[in-house]
Amino acid sequence: MHDIVDIEKRGVPAVFVASAEFVSAADVQSKSLGFPDVARVFTPHPIQDRTDDEMRAYADAALDEIVAAVTRQRA
C-alpha cells in the first residue's frame, strides 16, 4: 500500500492488488496513509498454493477491474 500511495502522490495512476484476505488491512492502511480512496482490486484467497493456470485465471478475472481503476477520472 505504501508504494501505491507514493506512486499516486507523484501523479501516476496506480492500483493496489492483493488477495481478499487483505481487504480490512488495506482499508486501515490506506486511511492511515491519508489516501482512503486509493484504488484497490482483490483476488480470491489463498494464492500461495494455486497453480500457474489458476493464477492466470485470477489475473484474467481481475484485469478489467484493474484497467478501470488505473484509468478512472481523478479529482
Backbone as JSON Lines, residues from 0, in Angstrom:
{"i":0,"aa":"M","n":[0.82,-1.18,0.0],"ca":[0.0,0.0,0.0],"c":[0.87,1.25,0.0]}
{"i":1,"aa":"H","n":[1.98,1.21,0.73],"ca":[2.87,2.38,0.76],"c":[3.33,2.74,-0.65]}
{"i":2,"aa":"D","n":[3.7,1.75,-1.44],"ca":[4.18,2.01,-2.8],"c":[3.09,2.63,-3.66]}
{"i":3,"aa":"I","n":[1.88,2.1,-3.56],"ca":[0.79,2.62,-4.37],"c":[0.5,4.07,-4.0]}
{"i":4,"aa":"V","n":[0.47,4.37,-2.71],"ca":[0.23,5.75,-2.27],"c":[1.35,6.66,-2.77]}
{"i":5,"aa":"D","n":[2.6,6.2,-2.68],"ca":[3.73,7.0,-3.16],"c":[3.6,7.28,-4.66]}
{"i":6,"aa":"I","n":[3.24,6.28,-5.42],"ca":[3.07,6.46,-6.87],"c":[1.95,7.45,-7.15]}
{"i":7,"aa":"E","n":[0.82,7.29,-6.44],"ca":[-0.31,8.21,-6.63],"c":[0.09,9.65,-6.27]}
{"i":8,"aa":"K","n":[0.85,9.83,-5.2],"ca":[1.3,11.17,-4.82],"c":[2.14,11.81,-5.91]}
{"i":9,"aa":"R","n":[2.8,11.02,-6.71],"ca":[3.62,11.52,-7.81],"c":[2.78,11.82,-9.05]}
{"i":10,"aa":"G","n":[1.47,11.57,-8.95],"ca":[0.57,11.86,-10.06],"c":[0.45,10.75,-11.08]}
{"i":11,"aa":"V","n":[0.94,9.58,-10.73],"ca":[0.88,8.44,-11.64],"c":[-0.25,7.51,-11.17]}
{"i":12,"aa":"P","n":[-1.2,7.2,-12.04],"ca":[-2.28,6.3,-11.64],"c":[-1.73,4.93,-11.24]}
{"i":13,"aa":"A","n":[-2.27,4.39,-10.15],"ca":[-1.82,3.1,-9.64],"c":[-2.98,2.38,-8.99]}
{"i":14,"aa":"V","n":[-2.84,1.1,-8.84],"ca":[-3.88,0.3,-8.17],"c":[-3.21,-0.76,-7.3]}
{"i":15,"aa":"F","n":[-3.72,-0.91,-6.1],"ca":[-3.25,-1.92,-5.16],"c":[-3.97,-3.23,-5.48]}
{"i":16,"aa":"V","n":[-3.23,-4.3,-5.67],"ca":[-3.82,-5.61,-5.96],"c":[-3.33,-6.59,-4.9]}
{"i":17,"aa":"A","n":[-4.29,-7.28,-4.28],"ca":[-3.97,-8.27,-3.25],"c":[-5.09,-9.29,-3.19]}
{"i":18,"aa":"S","n":[-4.88,-10.33,-2.4],"ca":[-5.95,-11.31,-2.23],"c":[-6.96,-10.79,-1.21]}
{"i":19,"aa":"A","n":[-8.14,-11.35,-1.24],"ca":[-9.27,-10.89,-0.42],"c":[-8.99,-10.93,1.07]}
{"i":20,"aa":"E","n":[-8.01,-11.67,1.49],"ca":[-7.64,-11.72,2.91],"c":[-7.22,-10.35,3.43]}
{"i":21,"aa":"F","n":[-6.8,-9.46,2.53],"ca":[-6.21,-8.19,2.94],"c":[-7.13,-6.98,2.77]}
{"i":22,"aa":"V","n":[-8.43,-7.2,2.6],"ca":[-9.37,-6.1,2.43],"c":[-9.33,-5.17,3.64]}
{"i":23,"aa":"S","n":[-9.49,-5.71,4.83],"ca":[-9.52,-4.87,6.05],"c":[-8.19,-4.16,6.25]}
{"i":24,"aa":"A","n":[-7.1,-4.87,6.07],"ca":[-5.78,-4.26,6.25],"c":[-5.57,-3.12,5.26]}
{"i":25,"aa":"A","n":[-6.0,-3.31,4.02],"ca":[-5.85,-2.26,3.0],"c":[-6.68,-1.03,3.37]}
{"i":26,"aa":"D","n":[-7.89,-1.25,3.87],"ca":[-8.73,-0.13,4.3],"c":[-8.05,0.68,5.4]}
{"i":27,"aa":"V","n":[-7.58,-0.01,6.42],"ca":[-6.94,0.66,7.55],"c":[-5.67,1.38,7.12]}
{"i":28,"aa":"Q","n":[-4.84,0.69,6.35],"ca":[-3.57,1.28,5.96],"c":[-3.75,2.46,5.02]}
{"i":29,"aa":"S","n":[-4.66,2.36,4.06],"ca":[-4.85,3.48,3.14],"c":[-5.37,4.71,3.89]}
{"i":30,"aa":"K","n":[-6.24,4.51,4.87],"ca":[-6.72,5.63,5.68],"c":[-5.59,6.23,6.5]}
{"i":31,"aa":"S","n":[-4.76,5.38,7.1],"ca":[-3.66,5.9,7.93],"c":[-2.62,6.63,7.1]}
{"i":32,"aa":"L","n":[-2.52,6.31,5.81],"ca":[-1.57,6.98,4.92],"c":[-2.18,8.23,4.28]}
{"i":33,"aa":"G","n":[-3.44,8.51,4.61],"ca":[-4.08,9.7,4.08],"c":[-4.67,9.56,2.7]}
{"i":34,"aa":"F","n":[-4.81,8.35,2.2],"ca":[-5.38,8.08,0.89],"c":[-6.47,7.02,1.0]}
{"i":35,"aa":"P","n":[-7.57,7.34,1.67],"ca":[-8.6,6.32,1.9],"c":[-9.26,5.8,0.63]}
{"i":36,"aa":"D","n":[-9.17,6.57,-0.45],"ca":[-9.83,6.16,-1.69],"c":[-8.88,5.59,-2.73]}
{"i":37,"aa":"V","n":[-7.68,5.2,-2.31],"ca":[-6.73,4.64,-3.27],"c":[-7.37,3.41,-3.93]}
{"i":38,"aa":"A","n":[-7.15,3.28,-5.24],"ca":[-7.75,2.18,-5.99],"c":[-7.2,0.85,-5.5]}
{"i":39,"aa":"R","n":[-8.1,-0.12,-5.41],"ca":[-7.67,-1.45,-4.98],"c":[-8.54,-2.52,-5.62]}
{"i":40,"aa":"V","n":[-7.92,-3.64,-5.93],"ca":[-8.6,-4.78,-6.53],"c":[-8.17,-6.02,-5.76]}
{"i":41,"aa":"F","n":[-9.13,-6.87,-5.46],"ca":[-8.82,-8.07,-4.67],"c":[-9.15,-9.33,-5.46]}
{"i":42,"aa":"T","n":[-8.28,-10.31,-5.33],"ca":[-8.46,-11.62,-5.96],"c":[-8.87,-12.62,-4.89]}
{"i":43,"aa":"P","n":[-9.29,-13.82,-5.3],"ca":[-9.61,-14.84,-4.3],"c":[-8.38,-15.18,-3.44]}
{"i":44,"aa":"H","n":[-8.66,-15.66,-2.25],"ca":[-7.62,-16.07,-1.31],"c":[-7.85,-17.53,-0.98]}
{"i":45,"aa":"P","n":[-6.84,-18.33,-0.76],"ca":[-5.41,-18.02,-0.78],"c":[-4.83,-18.11,-2.19]}
{"i":46,"aa":"I","n":[-3.62,-17.58,-2.33],"ca":[-2.95,-17.69,-3.62],"c":[-1.67,-18.54,-3.57]}
{"i":47,"aa":"Q","n":[-1.13,-18.74,-2.38],"ca":[0.18,-19.39,-2.29],"c":[0.19,-20.83,-2.82]}
{"i":48,"aa":"D","n":[-0.95,-21.51,-2.8],"ca":[-0.94,-22.89,-3.27],"c":[-1.67,-23.05,-4.61]}
{"i":49,"aa":"R","n":[-1.87,-21.96,-5.32],"ca":[-2.54,-22.01,-6.63],"c":[-1.56,-22.43,-7.71]}
{"i":50,"aa":"T","n":[-2.06,-23.12,-8.7],"ca":[-1.22,-23.5,-9.85],"c":[-1.02,-22.27,-10.74]}
{"i":51,"aa":"D","n":[-0.1,-22.38,-11.67],"ca":[0.12,-21.29,-12.61],"c":[-1.16,-20.98,-13.39]}
{"i":52,"aa":"D","n":[-1.88,-22.03,-13.81],"ca":[-3.11,-21.82,-14.55],"c":[-4.16,-21.12,-13.69]}
{"i":53,"aa":"E","n":[-4.25,-21.48,-12.43],"ca":[-5.2,-20.82,-11.53],"c":[-4.82,-19.35,-11.33]}
{"i":54,"aa":"M","n":[-3.54,-19.07,-11.2],"ca":[-3.1,-17.68,-11.03],"c":[-3.4,-16.86,-12.28]}
{"i":55,"aa":"R","n":[-3.21,-17.46,-13.46],"ca":[-3.55,-16.77,-14.7],"c":[-5.05,-16.48,-14.75]}
{"i":56,"aa":"A","n":[-5.86,-17.42,-14.29],"ca":[-7.3,-17.21,-14.26],"c":[-7.67,-16.07,-13.31]}
{"i":57,"aa":"Y","n":[-7.02,-16.01,-12.14],"ca":[-7.26,-14.9,-11.2],"c":[-6.89,-13.57,-11.86]}
{"i":58,"aa":"A","n":[-5.74,-13.55,-12.53],"ca":[-5.29,-12.32,-13.19],"c":[-6.24,-11.92,-14.31]}
{"i":59,"aa":"D","n":[-6.64,-12.89,-15.11],"ca":[-7.59,-12.6,-16.19],"c":[-8.9,-12.05,-15.65]}
{"i":60,"aa":"A","n":[-9.38,-12.63,-14.55],"ca":[-10.64,-12.19,-13.95],"c":[-10.54,-10.77,-13.38]}
{"i":61,"aa":"A","n":[-9.37,-10.38,-12.94],"ca":[-9.18,-9.07,-12.31],"c":[-8.79,-7.98,-13.32]}
{"i":62,"aa":"L","n":[-8.39,-8.35,-14.51],"ca":[-7.82,-7.4,-15.46],"c":[-8.73,-6.22,-15.76]}
{"i":63,"aa":"D","n":[-9.98,-6.45,-16.07],"ca":[-10.87,-5.33,-16.41],"c":[-11.01,-4.36,-15.24]}
{"i":64,"aa":"E","n":[-11.11,-4.9,-14.04],"ca":[-11.24,-4.05,-12.86],"c":[-9.96,-3.24,-12.62]}
{"i":65,"aa":"I","n":[-8.81,-3.86,-12.85],"ca":[-7.54,-3.16,-12.69],"c":[-7.42,-2.03,-13.71]}
{"i":66,"aa":"V","n":[-7.73,-2.32,-14.95],"ca":[-7.66,-1.29,-16.0],"c":[-8.62,-0.15,-15.68]}
{"i":67,"aa":"A","n":[-9.83,-0.48,-15.25],"ca":[-10.8,0.56,-14.89],"c":[-10.28,1.42,-13.73]}
{"i":68,"aa":"A","n":[-9.61,0.79,-12.77],"ca":[-9.1,1.53,-11.6],"c":[-7.98,2.49,-11.99]}
{"i":69,"aa":"V","n":[-7.09,2.09,-12.86],"ca":[-5.97,2.98,-13.22],"c":[-6.35,4.02,-14.25]}
{"i":70,"aa":"T","n":[-7.51,3.85,-14.9],"ca":[-7.92,4.82,-15.89],"c":[-9.08,5.69,-15.42]}
{"i":71,"aa":"R","n":[-9.46,5.56,-14.16],"ca":[-10.58,6.34,-13.63],"c":[-10.23,7.82,-13.57]}
{"i":72,"aa":"Q","n":[-11.24,8.64,-13.63],"ca":[-11.05,10.08,-13.51],"c":[-10.7,10.41,-12.07]}
{"i":73,"aa":"R","n":[-9.74,11.27,-11.88],"ca":[-9.33,11.69,-10.55],"c":[-9.77,13.14,-10.31]}
{"i":74,"aa":"A","n":[-10.06,13.41,-9.05],"ca":[-10.5,14.77,-8.7],"c":[-9.34,15.74,-8.72]}
